[in-house]
Amino acid sequence: MQVINIDDLAKAIKDMNGKVQIKVFKHLPERGASLLLESVEKMDSIAPHETLEAQNKVVAIISEMRDQGRIG
């Protein structure tokens, strides 16, 4: 099973607006949300290409999970 790396997820949402970030946090278990928040807060500014690369990784994993029927 492929899992989304917490650092990739943090990079992917770092510069997103607060409403999008809240949606992501709401779909995580409490421990995962706590780890993600910690990673985002520790992270310095991110180059746009790093953000895009992380977002592409997250989208690929989610698409794979959807294709396998593991998420709706």
mmJSON file of the N, C-alpha and C atoms, coordinates in Angstrom:
{"data_MODEL":{"atom_site":{
"group_PDB":["ATOM","ATOM","ATOM","ATOM","ATOM","ATOM","ATOM","ATOM","ATOM","ATOM","ATOM","ATOM","ATOM","ATOM","ATOM","ATOM","ATOM","ATOM","ATOM","ATOM","ATOM","ATOM","ATOM","ATOM","ATOM","ATOM","ATOM","ATOM","ATOM","ATOM","ATOM","ATOM","ATOM","ATOM","ATOM","ATOM","ATOM","ATOM","ATOM","ATOM","ATOM","ATOM","ATOM","ATOM","ATOM","ATOM","ATOM","ATOM","ATOM","ATOM","ATOM","ATOM","ATOM","ATOM","ATOM","ATOM","ATOM","ATOM","ATOM","ATOM","ATOM","ATOM","ATOM","ATOM","ATOM","ATOM","ATOM","ATOM","ATOM","ATOM","ATOM","ATOM","ATOM","ATOM","ATOM","ATOM","ATOM","ATOM","ATOM","ATOM","ATOM","ATOM","ATOM","ATOM","ATOM","ATOM","ATOM","ATOM","ATOM","ATOM","ATOM","ATOM","ATOM","ATOM","ATOM","ATOM","ATOM","ATOM","ATOM","ATOM","ATOM","ATOM","ATOM","ATOM","ATOM","ATOM","ATOM","ATOM","ATOM","ATOM","ATOM","ATOM","ATOM","ATOM","ATOM","ATOM","ATOM","ATOM","ATOM","ATOM","ATOM","ATOM","ATOM","ATOM","ATOM","ATOM","ATOM","ATOM","ATOM","ATOM","ATOM","ATOM","ATOM","ATOM","ATOM","ATOM","ATOM","ATOM","ATOM","ATOM","ATOM","ATOM","ATOM","ATOM","ATOM","ATOM","ATOM","ATOM","ATOM","ATOM","ATOM","ATOM","ATOM","ATOM","ATOM","ATOM","ATOM","ATOM","ATOM","ATOM","ATOM","ATOM","ATOM","ATOM","ATOM","ATOM","ATOM","ATOM","ATOM","ATOM","ATOM","ATOM","ATOM","ATOM","ATOM","ATOM","ATOM","ATOM","ATOM","ATOM","ATOM","ATOM","ATOM","ATOM","ATOM","ATOM","ATOM","ATOM","ATOM","ATOM","ATOM","ATOM","ATOM","ATOM","ATOM","ATOM","ATOM","ATOM","ATOM","ATOM","ATOM","ATOM","ATOM","ATOM","ATOM","ATOM","ATOM","ATOM","ATOM","ATOM","ATOM","ATOM","ATOM","ATOM","ATOM","ATOM"],
"id":[1,2,3,4,5,6,7,8,9,10,11,12,13,14,15,16,17,18,19,20,21,22,23,24,25,26,27,28,29,30,31,32,33,34,35,36,37,38,39,40,41,42,43,44,45,46,47,48,49,50,51,52,53,54,55,56,57,58,59,60,61,62,63,64,65,66,67,68,69,70,71,72,73,74,75,76,77,78,79,80,81,82,83,84,85,86,87,88,89,90,91,92,93,94,95,96,97,98,99,100,101,102,103,104,105,106,107,108,109,110,111,112,113,114,115,116,117,118,119,120,121,122,123,124,125,126,127,128,129,130,131,132,133,134,135,136,137,138,139,140,141,142,143,144,145,146,147,148,149,150,151,152,153,154,155,156,157,158,159,160,161,162,163,164,165,166,167,168,169,170,171,172,173,174,175,176,177,178,179,180,181,182,183,184,185,186,187,188,189,190,191,192,193,194,195,196,197,198,199,200,201,202,203,204,205,206,207,208,209,210,211,212,213,214,215,216],
"type_symbol":["N","C","C","N","C","C","N","C","C","N","C","C","N","C","C","N","C","C","N","C","C","N","C","C","N","C","C","N","C","C","N","C","C","N","C","C","N","C","C","N","C","C","N","C","C","N","C","C","N","C","C","N","C","C","N","C","C","N","C","C","N","C","C","N","C","C","N","C","C","N","C","C","N","C","C","N","C","C","N","C","C","N","C","C","N","C","C","N","C","C","N","C","C","N","C","C","N","C","C","N","C","C","N","C","C","N","C","C","N","C","C","N","C","C","N","C","C","N","C","C","N","C","C","N","C","C","N","C","C","N","C","C","N","C","C","N","C","C","N","C","C","N","C","C","N","C","C","N","C","C","N","C","C","N","C","C","N","C","C","N","C","C","N","C","C","N","C","C","N","C","C","N","C","C","N","C","C","N","C","C","N","C","C","N","C","C","N","C","C","N","C","C","N","C","C","N","C","C","N","C","C","N","C","C","N","C","C","N","C","C","N","C","C","N","C","C"],
"label_atom_id":["N","CA","C","N","CA","C","N","CA","C","N","CA","C","N","CA","C","N","CA","C","N","CA","C","N","CA","C","N","CA","C","N","CA","C","N","CA","C","N","CA","C","N","CA","C","N","CA","C","N","CA","C","N","CA","C","N","CA","C","N","CA","C","N","CA","C","N","CA","C","N","CA","C","N","CA","C","N","CA","C","N","CA","C","N","CA","C","N","CA","C","N","CA","C","N","CA","C","N","CA","C","N","CA","C","N","CA","C","N","CA","C","N","CA","C","N","CA","C","N","CA","C","N","CA","C","N","CA","C","N","CA","C","N","CA","C","N","CA","C","N","CA","C","N","CA","C","N","CA","C","N","CA","C","N","CA","C","N","CA","C","N","CA","C","N","CA","C","N","CA","C","N","CA","C","N","CA","C","N","CA","C","N","CA","C","N","CA","C","N","CA","C","N","CA","C","N","CA","C","N","CA","C","N","CA","C","N","CA","C","N","CA","C","N","CA","C","N","CA","C","N","CA","C","N","CA","C","N","CA","C","N","CA","C","N","CA","C","N","CA","C","N","CA","C","N","CA","C","N","CA","C"],
"label_alt_id":[null,null,null,null,null,null,null,null,null,null,null,null,null,null,null,null,null,null,null,null,null,null,null,null,null,null,null,null,null,null,null,null,null,null,null,null,null,null,null,null,null,null,null,null,null,null,null,null,null,null,null,null,null,null,null,null,null,null,null,null,null,null,null,null,null,null,null,null,null,null,null,null,null,null,null,null,null,null,null,null,null,null,null,null,null,null,null,null,null,null,null,null,null,null,null,null,null,null,null,null,null,null,null,null,null,null,null,null,null,null,null,null,null,null,null,null,null,null,null,null,null,null,null,null,null,null,null,null,null,null,null,null,null,null,null,null,null,null,null,null,null,null,null,null,null,null,null,null,null,null,null,null,null,null,null,null,null,null,null,null,null,null,null,null,null,null,null,null,null,null,null,null,null,null,null,null,null,null,null,null,null,null,null,null,null,null,null,null,null,null,null,null,null,null,null,null,null,null,null,null,null,null,null,null,null,null,null,null,null,null,null,null,null,null,null,null],
"label_comp_id":["MET","MET","MET","GLN","GLN","GLN","VAL","VAL","VAL","ILE","ILE","ILE","ASN","ASN","ASN","ILE","ILE","ILE","ASP","ASP","ASP","ASP","ASP","ASP","LEU","LEU","LEU","ALA","ALA","ALA","LYS","LYS","LYS","ALA","ALA","ALA","ILE","ILE","ILE","LYS","LYS","LYS","ASP","ASP","ASP","MET","MET","MET","ASN","ASN","ASN","GLY","GLY","GLY","LYS","LYS","LYS","VAL","VAL","VAL","GLN","GLN","GLN","ILE","ILE","ILE","LYS","LYS","LYS","VAL","VAL","VAL","PHE","PHE","PHE","LYS","LYS","LYS","HIS","HIS","HIS","LEU","LEU","LEU","PRO","PRO","PRO","GLU","GLU","GLU","ARG","ARG","ARG","GLY","GLY","GLY","ALA","ALA","ALA","SER","SER","SER","LEU","LEU","LEU","LEU","LEU","LEU","LEU","LEU","LEU","GLU","GLU","GLU","SER","SER","SER","VAL","VAL","VAL","GLU","GLU","GLU","LYS","LYS","LYS","MET","MET","MET","ASP","ASP","ASP","SER","SER","SER","ILE","ILE","ILE","ALA","ALA","ALA","PRO","PRO","PRO","HIS","HIS","HIS","GLU","GLU","GLU","THR","THR","THR","LEU","LEU","LEU","GLU","GLU","GLU","ALA","ALA","ALA","GLN","GLN","GLN","ASN","ASN","ASN","LYS","LYS","LYS","VAL","VAL","VAL","VAL","VAL","VAL","ALA","ALA","ALA","ILE","ILE","ILE","ILE","ILE","ILE","SER","SER","SER","GLU","GLU","GLU","MET","MET","MET","ARG","ARG","ARG","ASP","ASP","ASP","GLN","GLN","GLN","GLY","GLY","GLY","ARG","ARG","ARG","ILE","ILE","ILE","GLY","GLY","GLY"],
"label_asym_id":["A","A","A","A","A","A","A","A","A","A","A","A","A","A","A","A","A","A","A","A","A","A","A","A","A","A","A","A","A","A","A","A","A","A","A","A","A","A","A","A","A","A","A","A","A","A","A","A","A","A","A","A","A","A","A","A","A","A","A","A","A","A","A","A","A","A","A","A","A","A","A","A","A","A","A","A","A","A","A","A","A","A","A","A","A","A","A","A","A","A","A","A","A","A","A","A","A","A","A","A","A","A","A","A","A","A","A","A","A","A","A","A","A","A","A","A","A","A","A","A","A","A","A","A","A","A","A","A","A","A","A","A","A","A","A","A","A","A","A","A","A","A","A","A","A","A","A","A","A","A","A","A","A","A","A","A","A","A","A","A","A","A","A","A","A","A","A","A","A","A","A","A","A","A","A","A","A","A","A","A","A","A","A","A","A","A","A","A","A","A","A","A","A","A","A","A","A","A","A","A","A","A","A","A","A","A","A","A","A","A","A","A","A","A","A","A"],
"label_entity_id":["1","1","1","1","1","1","1","1","1","1","1","1","1","1","1","1","1","1","1","1","1","1","1","1","1","1","1","1","1","1","1","1","1","1","1","1","1","1","1","1","1","1","1","1","1","1","1","1","1","1","1","1","1","1","1","1","1","1","1","1","1","1","1","1","1","1","1","1","1","1","1","1","1","1","1","1","1","1","1","1","1","1","1","1","1","1","1","1","1","1","1","1","1","1","1","1","1","1","1","1","1","1","1","1","1","1","1","1","1","1","1","1","1","1","1","1","1","1","1","1","1","1","1","1","1","1","1","1","1","1","1","1","1","1","1","1","1","1","1","1","1","1","1","1","1","1","1","1","1","1","1","1","1","1","1","1","1","1","1","1","1","1","1","1","1","1","1","1","1","1","1","1","1","1","1","1","1","1","1","1","1","1","1","1","1","1","1","1","1","1","1","1","1","1","1","1","1","1","1","1","1","1","1","1","1","1","1","1","1","1","1","1","1","1","1","1"],
"label_seq_id":[1,1,1,2,2,2,3,3,3,4,4,4,5,5,5,6,6,6,7,7,7,8,8,8,9,9,9,10,10,10,11,11,11,12,12,12,13,13,13,14,14,14,15,15,15,16,16,16,17,17,17,18,18,18,19,19,19,20,20,20,21,21,21,22,22,22,23,23,23,24,24,24,25,25,25,26,26,26,27,27,27,28,28,28,29,29,29,30,30,30,31,31,31,32,32,32,33,33,33,34,34,34,35,35,35,36,36,36,37,37,37,38,38,38,39,39,39,40,40,40,41,41,41,42,42,42,43,43,43,44,44,44,45,45,45,46,46,46,47,47,47,48,48,48,49,49,49,50,50,50,51,51,51,52,52,52,53,53,53,54,54,54,55,55,55,56,56,56,57,57,57,58,58,58,59,59,59,60,60,60,61,61,61,62,62,62,63,63,63,64,64,64,65,65,65,66,66,66,67,67,67,68,68,68,69,69,69,70,70,70,71,71,71,72,72,72],
"pdbx_PDB_ins_code":[null,null,null,null,null,null,null,null,null,null,null,null,null,null,null,null,null,null,null,null,null,null,null,null,null,null,null,null,null,null,null,null,null,null,null,null,null,null,null,null,null,null,null,null,null,null,null,null,null,null,null,null,null,null,null,null,null,null,null,null,null,null,null,null,null,null,null,null,null,null,null,null,null,null,null,null,null,null,null,null,null,null,null,null,null,null,null,null,null,null,null,null,null,null,null,null,null,null,null,null,null,null,null,null,null,null,null,null,null,null,null,null,null,null,null,null,null,null,null,null,null,null,null,null,null,null,null,null,null,null,null,null,null,null,null,null,null,null,null,null,null,null,null,null,null,null,null,null,null,null,null,null,null,null,null,null,null,null,null,null,null,null,null,null,null,null,null,null,null,null,null,null,null,null,null,null,null,null,null,null,null,null,null,null,null,null,null,null,null,null,null,null,null,null,null,null,null,null,null,null,null,null,null,null,null,null,null,null,null,null,null,null,null,null,null,null],
"Cartn_x":[0.849,0.0,0.889,0.604,1.364,0.735,1.576,1.119,1.701,0.918,1.391,2.379,3.544,4.584,4.143,4.296,3.852,4.561,5.83,6.561,6.039,5.702,5.127,3.767,2.966,1.658,1.807,2.761,3.01,3.438,4.331,4.762,3.588,2.736,1.611,0.596,0.406,-0.629,-0.075,1.232,1.869,1.335,1.247,0.848,-0.611,-1.386,-2.811,-3.557,-4.744,-5.497,-5.993,-6.349,-6.728,-7.892,-8.881,-10.055,-9.665,-8.762,-8.307,-7.521,-6.653,-5.873,-6.789,-7.822,-8.754,-9.421,-9.808,-10.422,-9.469,-8.203,-7.214,-7.1,-6.96,-6.806,-8.021,-9.214,-10.439,-10.529,-9.839,-9.9,-8.771,-8.017,-6.925,-7.26,-6.718,-6.853,-6.134,-6.493,-5.936,-4.409,-3.824,-2.351,-1.742,-2.335,-1.848,-1.969,-3.093,-3.292,-2.269,-1.977,-0.989,0.404,0.772,2.082,2.167,1.075,1.061,1.182,0.444,0.514,1.928,2.541,3.918,4.87,4.704,5.561,5.369,4.121,3.837,4.432,4.28,4.782,6.308,6.988,8.45,9.035,8.237,8.718,8.946,10.111,10.388,9.664,9.938,9.295,9.721,8.837,9.046,9.052,9.976,10.03,8.791,8.264,7.058,7.195,8.373,8.537,8.464,8.899,8.806,7.35,6.6,5.179,4.456,4.701,4.048,4.427,5.685,6.138,5.428,5.326,4.652,3.163,2.532,1.113,0.882,1.758,1.627,1.762,2.67,2.827,1.546,0.993,-0.223,-1.385,-1.547,-2.625,-2.465,-1.253,-1.013,-1.393,-1.044,-1.367,-2.872,-3.521,-4.976,-5.679,-5.221,-5.82,-5.662,-4.481,-4.23,-5.163,-5.332,-6.211,-7.664,-8.077,-9.444,-9.648,-8.667,-8.763,-8.841,-8.214,-8.228,-9.46,-10.301,-11.522,-11.303,-10.136,-9.851,-10.414,-10.746,-11.397,-12.499,-13.488,-14.637,-14.496],
"Cartn_y":[-1.184,0.0,1.241,2.125,3.362,4.397,5.102,6.086,7.447,8.48,9.832,10.246,10.663,11.125,12.433,12.556,13.741,15.004,14.875,16.041,16.48,15.515,15.86,16.538,16.013,16.614,18.019,18.212,19.539,20.52,20.084,20.942,21.255,20.264,20.431,21.447,21.515,22.417,23.689,23.801,24.929,26.283,26.507,27.812,27.867,26.848,26.865,27.749,28.196,29.037,28.212,28.895,28.251,27.295,27.62,26.759,25.393,25.38,24.114,23.327,24.014,23.343,22.724,23.43,22.906,21.634,21.607,20.397,19.21,19.45,18.373,17.875,18.804,18.422,17.656,18.039,17.377,15.925,15.574,14.209,13.32,13.83,13.054,12.665,11.546,11.217,12.293,12.419,13.474,13.472,12.315,12.209,12.664,12.246,12.645,14.144,14.715,16.158,16.921,16.418,17.046,17.02,15.874,15.749,16.649,16.721,17.569,19.037,19.463,20.854,21.2,20.309,20.518,20.658,19.815,19.875,21.176,21.604,22.846,24.042,24.058,25.182,25.264,24.132,24.104,24.477,24.3,24.451,25.917,26.18,27.513,27.671,28.748,28.953,27.848,27.547,26.446,26.992,26.52,26.92,26.381,27.155,26.711,25.332,25.008,23.687,22.567,22.823,21.814,21.6,22.696,22.595,21.784,22.103,21.399,19.925,19.624,18.231,17.459,18.064,17.416,17.239,18.248,18.148,17.034,16.913,15.844,14.466,14.323,13.045,12.687,13.665,13.442,13.068,13.791,13.506,12.11,11.721,10.391,9.287,9.459,8.442,8.371,9.525,9.545,8.913,9.227,8.633,7.123,6.666,5.22,4.565,5.17,4.617,4.596,5.646,5.71,4.613,4.418,3.381,1.987,1.804,0.509,0.337,1.373,1.293,1.47,1.975,2.151,3.445,4.39,5.628,5.944,6.715,7.032,8.251],
"Cartn_z":[0.0,0.0,0.0,-0.93,-1.018,-0.088,0.645,1.617,1.254,1.509,1.238,2.323,1.912,2.829,3.479,4.781,5.525,5.035,4.672,4.171,2.808,1.944,0.647,0.823,1.731,1.978,2.544,3.443,4.009,2.919,2.024,0.909,-0.005,-0.217,-1.139,-0.63,0.688,1.224,1.841,1.979,2.673,2.217,0.921,0.404,-0.045,0.281,-0.062,0.935,0.533,1.452,2.64,3.685,4.94,4.822,3.973,3.829,3.271,2.315,1.73,2.773,3.495,4.535,5.581,5.979,6.99,6.486,5.217,4.655,4.728,4.443,4.509,5.953,6.89,8.294,8.822,8.39,8.855,8.407,7.33,6.817,7.341,8.276,8.856,10.293,10.734,12.161,12.982,14.224,15.08,15.092,15.215,15.239,13.909,12.803,11.487,11.271,11.706,11.575,12.407,13.582,14.457,13.829,13.272,12.606,11.379,10.622,9.432,9.818,10.828,11.281,11.729,12.466,12.922,11.727,10.727,9.536,8.774,8.617,7.899,8.644,9.964,10.751,10.748,10.694,10.69,9.333,8.293,6.933,6.575,5.991,5.474,4.137,3.461,2.164,1.194,0.286,-0.639,-2.062,-2.851,-4.252,-4.966,-5.903,-6.616,-7.256,-7.778,-8.4,-7.364,-6.133,-5.068,-4.669,-4.605,-4.269,-5.341,-6.594,-7.694,-7.71,-7.482,-7.438,-6.321,-5.146,-4.016,-4.309,-4.891,-5.228,-6.241,-7.224,-8.215,-7.587,-6.623,-5.921,-5.168,-4.456,-3.666,-4.587,-5.676,-6.621,-7.216,-7.56,-8.134,-7.153,-5.904,-4.892,-4.671,-4.581,-4.384,-5.58,-6.782,-7.995,-8.003,-7.61,-7.546,-6.535,-5.393,-4.357,-4.839,-5.537,-6.069,-7.108,-7.99,-9.024,-8.419,-7.265,-6.587,-5.695,-5.63,-4.827,-3.336,-2.947,-1.515,-0.967,-1.857,-1.435,-2.443,-1.993,-2.85,-3.664],
"occupancy":[1.0,1.0,1.0,1.0,1.0,1.0,1.0,1.0,1.0,1.0,1.0,1.0,1.0,1.0,1.0,1.0,1.0,1.0,1.0,1.0,1.0,1.0,1.0,1.0,1.0,1.0,1.0,1.0,1.0,1.0,1.0,1.0,1.0,1.0,1.0,1.0,1.0,1.0,1.0,1.0,1.0,1.0,1.0,1.0,1.0,1.0,1.0,1.0,1.0,1.0,1.0,1.0,1.0,1.0,1.0,1.0,1.0,1.0,1.0,1.0,1.0,1.0,1.0,1.0,1.0,1.0,1.0,1.0,1.0,1.0,1.0,1.0,1.0,1.0,1.0,1.0,1.0,1.0,1.0,1.0,1.0,1.0,1.0,1.0,1.0,1.0,1.0,1.0,1.0,1.0,1.0,1.0,1.0,1.0,1.0,1.0,1.0,1.0,1.0,1.0,1.0,1.0,1.0,1.0,1.0,1.0,1.0,1.0,1.0,1.0,1.0,1.0,1.0,1.0,1.0,1.0,1.0,1.0,1.0,1.0,1.0,1.0,1.0,1.0,1.0,1.0,1.0,1.0,1.0,1.0,1.0,1.0,1.0,1.0,1.0,1.0,1.0,1.0,1.0,1.0,1.0,1.0,1.0,1.0,1.0,1.0,1.0,1.0,1.0,1.0,1.0,1.0,1.0,1.0,1.0,1.0,1.0,1.0,1.0,1.0,1.0,1.0,1.0,1.0,1.0,1.0,1.0,1.0,1.0,1.0,1.0,1.0,1.0,1.0,1.0,1.0,1.0,1.0,1.0,1.0,1.0,1.0,1.0,1.0,1.0,1.0,1.0,1.0,1.0,1.0,1.0,1.0,1.0,1.0,1.0,1.0,1.0,1.0,1.0,1.0,1.0,1.0,1.0,1.0,1.0,1.0,1.0,1.0,1.0,1.0,1.0,1.0,1.0,1.0,1.0,1.0],
"B_iso_or_equiv":[0.0,0.0,0.0,0.0,0.0,0.0,0.0,0.0,0.0,0.0,0.0,0.0,0.0,0.0,0.0,0.0,0.0,0.0,0.0,0.0,0.0,0.0,0.0,0.0,0.0,0.0,0.0,0.0,0.0,0.0,0.0,0.0,0.0,0.0,0.0,0.0,0.0,0.0,0.0,0.0,0.0,0.0,0.0,0.0,0.0,0.0,0.0,0.0,0.0,0.0,0.0,0.0,0.0,0.0,0.0,0.0,0.0,0.0,0.0,0.0,0.0,0.0,0.0,0.0,0.0,0.0,0.0,0.0,0.0,0.0,0.0,0.0,0.0,0.0,0.0,0.0,0.0,0.0,0.0,0.0,0.0,0.0,0.0,0.0,0.0,0.0,0.0,0.0,0.0,0.0,0.0,0.0,0.0,0.0,0.0,0.0,0.0,0.0,0.0,0.0,0.0,0.0,0.0,0.0,0.0,0.0,0.0,0.0,0.0,0.0,0.0,0.0,0.0,0.0,0.0,0.0,0.0,0.0,0.0,0.0,0.0,0.0,0.0,0.0,0.0,0.0,0.0,0.0,0.0,0.0,0.0,0.0,0.0,0.0,0.0,0.0,0.0,0.0,0.0,0.0,0.0,0.0,0.0,0.0,0.0,0.0,0.0,0.0,0.0,0.0,0.0,0.0,0.0,0.0,0.0,0.0,0.0,0.0,0.0,0.0,0.0,0.0,0.0,0.0,0.0,0.0,0.0,0.0,0.0,0.0,0.0,0.0,0.0,0.0,0.0,0.0,0.0,0.0,0.0,0.0,0.0,0.0,0.0,0.0,0.0,0.0,0.0,0.0,0.0,0.0,0.0,0.0,0.0,0.0,0.0,0.0,0.0,0.0,0.0,0.0,0.0,0.0,0.0,0.0,0.0,0.0,0.0,0.0,0.0,0.0,0.0,0.0,0.0,0.0,0.0,0.0],
"pdbx_formal_charge":[null,null,null,null,null,null,null,null,null,null,null,null,null,null,null,null,null,null,null,null,null,null,null,null,null,null,null,null,null,null,null,null,null,null,null,null,null,null,null,null,null,null,null,null,null,null,null,null,null,null,null,null,null,null,null,null,null,null,null,null,null,null,null,null,null,null,null,null,null,null,null,null,null,null,null,null,null,null,null,null,null,null,null,null,null,null,null,null,null,null,null,null,null,null,null,null,null,null,null,null,null,null,null,null,null,null,null,null,null,null,null,null,null,null,null,null,null,null,null,null,null,null,null,null,null,null,null,null,null,null,null,null,null,null,null,null,null,null,null,null,null,null,null,null,null,null,null,null,null,null,null,null,null,null,null,null,null,null,null,null,null,null,null,null,null,null,null,null,null,null,null,null,null,null,null,null,null,null,null,null,null,null,null,null,null,null,null,null,null,null,null,null,null,null,null,null,null,null,null,null,null,null,null,null,null,null,null,null,null,null,null,null,null,null,null,null],
"auth_seq_id":[1,1,1,2,2,2,3,3,3,4,4,4,5,5,5,6,6,6,7,7,7,8,8,8,9,9,9,10,10,10,11,11,11,12,12,12,13,13,13,14,14,14,15,15,15,16,16,16,17,17,17,18,18,18,19,19,19,20,20,20,21,21,21,22,22,22,23,23,23,24,24,24,25,25,25,26,26,26,27,27,27,28,28,28,29,29,29,30,30,30,31,31,31,32,32,32,33,33,33,34,34,34,35,35,35,36,36,36,37,37,37,38,38,38,39,39,39,40,40,40,41,41,41,42,42,42,43,43,43,44,44,44,45,45,45,46,46,46,47,47,47,48,48,48,49,49,49,50,50,50,51,51,51,52,52,52,53,53,53,54,54,54,55,55,55,56,56,56,57,57,57,58,58,58,59,59,59,60,60,60,61,61,61,62,62,62,63,63,63,64,64,64,65,65,65,66,66,66,67,67,67,68,68,68,69,69,69,70,70,70,71,71,71,72,72,72],
"auth_comp_id":["MET","MET","MET","GLN","GLN","GLN","VAL","VAL","VAL","ILE","ILE","ILE","ASN","ASN","ASN","ILE","ILE","ILE","ASP","ASP","ASP","ASP","ASP","ASP","LEU","LEU","LEU","ALA","ALA","ALA","LYS","LYS","LYS","ALA","ALA","ALA","ILE","ILE","ILE","LYS","LYS","LYS","ASP","ASP","ASP","MET","MET","MET","ASN","ASN","ASN","GLY","GLY","GLY","LYS","LYS","LYS","VAL","VAL","VAL","GLN","GLN","GLN","ILE","ILE","ILE","LYS","LYS","LYS","VAL","VAL","VAL","PHE","PHE","PHE","LYS","LYS","LYS","HIS","HIS","HIS","LEU","LEU","LEU","PRO","PRO","PRO","GLU","GLU","GLU","ARG","ARG","ARG","GLY","GLY","GLY","ALA","ALA","ALA","SER","SER","SER","LEU","LEU","LEU","LEU","LEU","LEU","LEU","LEU","LEU","GLU","GLU","GLU","SER","SER","SER","VAL","VAL","VAL","GLU","GLU","GLU","LYS","LYS","LYS","MET","MET","MET","ASP","ASP","ASP","SER","SER","SER","ILE","ILE","ILE","ALA","ALA","ALA","PRO","PRO","PRO","HIS","HIS","HIS","GLU","GLU","GLU","THR","THR","THR","LEU","LEU","LEU","GLU","GLU","GLU","ALA","ALA","ALA","GLN","GLN","GLN","ASN","ASN","ASN","LYS","LYS","LYS","VAL","VAL","VAL","VAL","VAL","VAL","ALA","ALA","ALA","ILE","ILE","ILE","ILE","ILE","ILE","SER","SER","SER","GLU","GLU","GLU","MET","MET","MET","ARG","ARG","ARG","ASP","ASP","ASP","GLN","GLN","GLN","GLY","GLY","GLY","ARG","ARG","ARG","ILE","ILE","ILE","GLY","GLY","GLY"],
"auth_asym_id":["A","A","A","A","A","A","A","A","A","A","A","A","A","A","A","A","A","A","A","A","A","A","A","A","A","A","A","A","A","A","A","A","A","A","A","A","A","A","A","A","A","A","A","A","A","A","A","A","A","A","A","A","A","A","A","A","A","A","A","A","A","A","A","A","A","A","A","A","A","A","A","A","A","A","A","A","A","A","A","A","A","A","A","A","A","A","A","A","A","A","A","A","A","A","A","A","A","A","A","A","A","A","A","A","A","A","A","A","A","A","A","A","A","A","A","A","A","A","A","A","A","A","A","A","A","A","A","A","A","A","A","A","A","A","A","A","A","A","A","A","A","A","A","A","A","A","A","A","A","A","A","A","A","A","A","A","A","A","A","A","A","A","A","A","A","A","A","A","A","A","A","A","A","A","A","A","A","A","A","A","A","A","A","A","A","A","A","A","A","A","A","A","A","A","A","A","A","A","A","A","A","A","A","A","A","A","A","A","A","A","A","A","A","A","A","A"],
"auth_atom_id":["N","CA","C","N","CA","C","N","CA","C","N","CA","C","N","CA","C","N","CA","C","N","CA","C","N","CA","C","N","CA","C","N","CA","C","N","CA","C","N","CA","C","N","CA","C","N","CA","C","N","CA","C","N","CA","C","N","CA","C","N","CA","C","N","CA","C","N","CA","C","N","CA","C","N","CA","C","N","CA","C","N","CA","C","N","CA","C","N","CA","C","N","CA","C","N","CA","C","N","CA","C","N","CA","C","N","CA","C","N","CA","C","N","CA","C","N","CA","C","N","CA","C","N","CA","C","N","CA","C","N","CA","C","N","CA","C","N","CA","C","N","CA","C","N","CA","C","N","CA","C","N","CA","C","N","CA","C","N","CA","C","N","CA","C","N","CA","C","N","CA","C","N","CA","C","N","CA","C","N","CA","C","N","CA","C","N","CA","C","N","CA","C","N","CA","C","N","CA","C","N","CA","C","N","CA","C","N","CA","C","N","CA","C","N","CA","C","N","CA","C","N","CA","C","N","CA","C","N","CA","C","N","CA","C","N","CA","C","N","CA","C","N","CA","C","N","CA","C","N","CA","C"],
"pdbx_PDB_model_num":[1,1,1,1,1,1,1,1,1,1,1,1,1,1,1,1,1,1,1,1,1,1,1,1,1,1,1,1,1,1,1,1,1,1,1,1,1,1,1,1,1,1,1,1,1,1,1,1,1,1,1,1,1,1,1,1,1,1,1,1,1,1,1,1,1,1,1,1,1,1,1,1,1,1,1,1,1,1,1,1,1,1,1,1,1,1,1,1,1,1,1,1,1,1,1,1,1,1,1,1,1,1,1,1,1,1,1,1,1,1,1,1,1,1,1,1,1,1,1,1,1,1,1,1,1,1,1,1,1,1,1,1,1,1,1,1,1,1,1,1,1,1,1,1,1,1,1,1,1,1,1,1,1,1,1,1,1,1,1,1,1,1,1,1,1,1,1,1,1,1,1,1,1,1,1,1,1,1,1,1,1,1,1,1,1,1,1,1,1,1,1,1,1,1,1,1,1,1,1,1,1,1,1,1,1,1,1,1,1,1,1,1,1,1,1,1]
}}}
